[in-house]
Amino acid sequence: MRPDPTYELACHFTGAETDKAILICDPTSGEELWIPLSQVLEMHGREDGRKSTGRIVMTEWIAKKKGLL
């Protein structure tokens, strides 16, 4: 069985997060997007509770739903 496709995005972590989602900013469009943590596979460069730049790996499904693909 093949793993589900993923999408990796360079982003700005805004520092805003709930128990279920994280708010990121797409540096290309400047758009802020809430990404459900259930759809996030990896986060790199994120500092808890602080703004930082890094990358996020999410399911392709949520990337399409959020208009990233």
Order of alpha helices (4+ residues) and beta strands (2+ residues): beta-beta-beta-beta-beta-alpha
